[in-house]
Amino acid sequence: MVYAYIQNVPIGEDVYRRVIDAIGPEPLEGSLLHLCVREPDGKLRYIDVWESEEACAQAFEERIHPAVNAAFGGERPSAEPTVHRLDVLHATGSLVESSWA
């Protein structure tokens, strides 16, 4: 089954865009969906769906953390925002189904 989570992040859109630019245009292996949404209070929230928790961890180690590090000028924040794992009961849609084909 897929691995999914939400995460409230204490950054603004400008830092988020720098992170995305540093990750680059090549898709993250194992990522099925990444949404960055603006909450009513202006803060950002990520909603992510991955093929597996292992694929997510590998992407963070190889691409995401280095990109965050670069976006913060060489030093990533010491603490990660809390990840709230979602208990996925059912997943459907072209992204999910094509990954299991």
Backbone as CSV, one residue per row, in Angstrom:
resi,resn,N_x,N_y,N_z,CA_x,CA_y,CA_z,C_x,C_y,C_z
1,MET,0.855,-1.181,0.000,0.000,0.000,0.000,0.893,1.234,0.000
2,VAL,0.333,2.316,-0.430,1.072,3.568,-0.534,1.383,4.147,0.851
3,TYR,2.350,5.040,0.865,2.716,5.788,2.067,2.297,7.230,1.823
4,ALA,1.513,7.805,2.727,1.017,9.170,2.549,1.110,9.932,3.860
5,TYR,1.309,11.240,3.725,1.393,12.075,4.922,1.046,13.518,4.596
6,ILE,0.761,14.265,5.664,0.649,15.718,5.574,1.715,16.304,6.481
7,GLN,2.158,17.491,6.124,3.216,18.142,6.894,3.033,19.648,6.777
8,ASN,2.883,20.314,7.910,2.848,21.775,7.926,4.290,22.260,7.976
9,VAL,4.641,23.164,7.081,6.033,23.603,6.999,6.148,25.090,7.321
10,PRO,7.149,25.449,8.112,7.299,26.841,8.560,8.127,27.689,7.595
11,ILE,7.771,27.624,6.321,8.491,28.416,5.317,7.481,29.169,4.475
12,GLY,7.957,30.194,3.810,7.109,30.941,2.895,7.245,30.408,1.474
13,GLU,6.438,30.959,0.614,6.435,30.514,-0.776,7.784,30.751,-1.457
14,ASP,8.486,31.800,-1.070,9.785,32.084,-1.683,10.794,30.973,-1.392
15,VAL,10.855,30.514,-0.148,11.771,29.418,0.198,11.315,28.128,-0.475
16,TYR,10.004,27.884,-0.489,9.476,26.690,-1.144,9.918,26.651,-2.609
17,ARG,9.803,27.773,-3.296,10.200,27.816,-4.719,11.694,27.542,-4.885
18,ARG,12.516,28.028,-3.955,13.962,27.747,-4.013,14.228,26.249,-3.825
19,VAL,13.480,25.622,-2.924,13.637,24.179,-2.716,13.274,23.431,-3.994
20,ILE,12.145,23.765,-4.579,11.694,23.093,-5.802,12.702,23.293,-6.926
21,ASP,13.229,24.501,-7.061,14.252,24.761,-8.079,15.490,23.908,-7.840
22,ALA,15.886,23.754,-6.574,17.080,22.968,-6.247,16.852,21.468,-6.470
23,ILE,15.625,20.995,-6.278,15.318,19.585,-6.550,15.465,19.314,-8.046
24,GLY,15.040,20.264,-8.854,15.167,20.114,-10.297,13.928,19.499,-10.925
25,PRO,13.902,19.471,-12.247,12.700,19.050,-12.957,12.486,17.531,-13.032
26,GLU,13.532,16.747,-12.789,13.379,15.296,-12.882,12.498,14.796,-11.743
27,PRO,11.486,13.973,-12.048,10.592,13.475,-10.994,11.354,12.703,-9.920
28,LEU,10.860,12.789,-8.699,11.430,12.026,-7.597,10.951,10.585,-7.717
29,GLU,11.890,9.663,-7.738,11.526,8.262,-7.880,10.647,7.818,-6.712
30,GLY,9.515,7.229,-7.041,8.596,6.735,-6.018,7.535,7.720,-5.584
31,SER,7.654,8.977,-6.014,6.649,9.974,-5.648,5.447,9.849,-6.578
32,LEU,4.268,9.673,-5.995,3.048,9.588,-6.777,2.332,10.933,-6.852
33,LEU,2.445,11.725,-5.780,1.762,13.015,-5.741,2.390,13.893,-4.679
34,HIS,2.643,15.133,-5.033,3.074,16.140,-4.060,2.218,17.372,-4.284
35,LEU,1.515,17.782,-3.247,0.745,19.019,-3.286,1.301,19.946,-2.229
36,CYS,1.498,21.190,-2.590,1.824,22.226,-1.626,0.646,23.185,-1.659
37,VAL,-0.036,23.302,-0.520,-1.221,24.150,-0.451,-1.013,25.244,0.586
38,ARG,-1.647,26.373,0.343,-1.589,27.491,1.290,-2.797,27.381,2.213
39,GLU,-2.533,27.358,3.494,-3.586,27.318,4.496,-4.200,28.716,4.633
40,PRO,-5.400,28.829,5.222,-6.032,30.143,5.391,-5.160,31.160,6.129
41,ASP,-4.268,30.678,7.020,-3.399,31.596,7.755,-2.130,31.959,6.971
42,GLY,-2.025,31.466,5.742,-0.883,31.791,4.891,0.263,30.798,4.966
43,LYS,0.234,29.890,5.933,1.290,28.888,6.056,1.118,27.816,4.993
44,LEU,2.184,27.054,4.771,2.161,26.023,3.743,1.976,24.639,4.352
45,ARG,1.303,23.784,3.603,1.106,22.384,3.999,1.418,21.513,2.795
46,TYR,2.172,20.442,3.057,2.446,19.450,2.024,1.506,18.270,2.223
47,ILE,1.047,17.745,1.111,0.306,16.488,1.086,1.054,15.608,0.099
48,ASP,1.615,14.517,0.585,2.457,13.670,-0.242,1.962,12.238,-0.241
49,VAL,2.077,11.604,-1.418,1.744,10.197,-1.577,2.921,9.547,-2.307
50,TRP,3.440,8.478,-1.710,4.609,7.770,-2.224,4.272,6.307,-2.460
51,GLU,5.029,5.671,-3.336,4.868,4.235,-3.565,5.112,3.459,-2.274
52,SER,6.075,3.933,-1.474,6.403,3.260,-0.223,7.124,4.239,0.701
53,GLU,7.173,3.898,1.976,7.907,4.725,2.927,9.405,4.699,2.607
54,GLU,9.885,3.568,2.114,11.295,3.444,1.758,11.652,4.369,0.592
55,ALA,10.785,4.453,-0.418,11.033,5.352,-1.551,11.068,6.797,-1.084
56,CYS,10.192,7.144,-0.161,10.162,8.496,0.402,11.470,8.786,1.131
57,ALA,11.903,7.874,1.986,13.138,8.079,2.751,14.339,8.231,1.824
58,GLN,14.387,7.441,0.780,15.502,7.531,-0.164,15.504,8.872,-0.889
59,ALA,14.334,9.348,-1.303,14.239,10.641,-1.982,14.661,11.779,-1.055
60,PHE,14.288,11.698,0.215,14.704,12.732,1.165,16.213,12.734,1.324
61,GLU,16.799,11.556,1.446,18.246,11.472,1.636,19.013,11.957,0.400
62,GLU,18.567,11.531,-0.770,19.327,11.801,-1.987,19.034,13.155,-2.629
63,ARG,17.782,13.644,-2.528,17.442,14.847,-3.284,16.796,15.950,-2.463
64,ILE,15.874,15.608,-1.580,15.096,16.647,-0.903,15.928,17.371,0.150
65,HIS,16.580,16.636,1.042,17.387,17.311,2.066,18.514,18.139,1.453
66,PRO,19.239,17.649,0.446,20.235,18.522,-0.190,19.615,19.792,-0.795
67,ALA,18.414,19.678,-1.353,17.751,20.847,-1.937,17.335,21.838,-0.854
68,VAL,16.826,21.339,0.269,16.463,22.216,1.382,17.714,22.900,1.917
69,ASN,18.780,22.136,2.039,20.056,22.682,2.487,20.486,23.835,1.579
70,ALA,20.420,23.632,0.277,20.796,24.673,-0.679,19.877,25.886,-0.577
71,ALA,18.586,25.645,-0.409,17.622,26.748,-0.322,17.861,27.611,0.916
72,PHE,18.404,27.008,1.962,18.695,27.742,3.193,20.136,28.229,3.234
73,GLY,20.795,28.248,2.093,22.144,28.790,2.032,23.208,27.902,2.629
74,GLY,23.001,26.606,2.586,24.025,25.678,3.028,23.789,25.021,4.354
75,GLU,22.761,25.463,5.103,22.505,24.827,6.391,21.020,24.633,6.587
76,ARG,20.625,23.384,6.469,19.234,23.004,6.641,18.821,23.223,8.094
77,PRO,17.560,23.590,8.350,17.106,23.729,9.737,17.376,22.444,10.520
78,SER,17.656,22.571,11.806,18.047,21.417,12.617,16.905,20.440,12.871
79,ALA,15.680,20.911,12.856,14.541,20.040,13.134,13.608,19.980,11.936
80,GLU,13.102,18.791,11.674,12.109,18.595,10.616,10.725,18.936,11.149
81,PRO,9.871,19.525,10.314,8.477,19.689,10.733,7.854,18.309,10.980
82,THR,6.904,18.253,11.874,6.242,16.996,12.202,5.502,16.442,10.994
83,VAL,5.696,15.164,10.753,4.999,14.447,9.684,3.813,13.732,10.313
84,HIS,2.641,13.932,9.746,1.433,13.261,10.211,1.066,12.214,9.171
85,ARG,1.423,10.969,9.478,1.156,9.875,8.554,-0.349,9.702,8.386
86,LEU,-0.762,9.463,7.164,-2.169,9.237,6.871,-2.413,7.734,6.785
87,ASP,-3.454,7.260,7.416,-3.817,5.844,7.385,-4.671,5.631,6.138
88,VAL,-4.021,5.237,5.060,-4.694,5.105,3.768,-5.529,3.830,3.763
89,LEU,-6.827,3.997,3.623,-7.738,2.862,3.563,-7.948,2.396,2.129
90,HIS,-7.865,3.326,1.199,-8.103,2.998,-0.199,-7.424,4.061,-1.042
91,ALA,-6.805,3.650,-2.116,-6.173,4.592,-3.035,-6.528,4.186,-4.453
92,THR,-6.962,5.167,-5.229,-7.290,4.901,-6.617,-6.934,6.124,-7.440
93,GLY,-6.903,5.959,-8.728,-6.563,7.058,-9.622,-5.419,6.659,-10.538
94,SER,-5.248,7.413,-11.591,-4.266,7.028,-12.600,-2.844,6.997,-12.068
95,LEU,-2.473,7.896,-11.150,-1.116,7.878,-10.616,-0.847,6.623,-9.802
96,VAL,-1.786,6.270,-8.959,-1.618,5.093,-8.108,-1.678,3.823,-8.942
97,GLU,-2.655,3.726,-9.810,-2.835,2.505,-10.584,-1.706,2.267,-11.572
98,SER,-1.145,3.327,-12.159,-0.051,3.131,-13.113,1.223,2.672,-12.416
99,SER,1.378,2.998,-11.132,2.576,2.573,-10.410,2.530,1.095,-10.056
100,TRP,1.353,0.497,-10.071,1.221,-0.919,-9.736,1.065,-1.779,-10.971
101,ALA,1.094,-1.174,-12.140,0.876,-1.951,-13.379,2.065,-2.840,-13.675
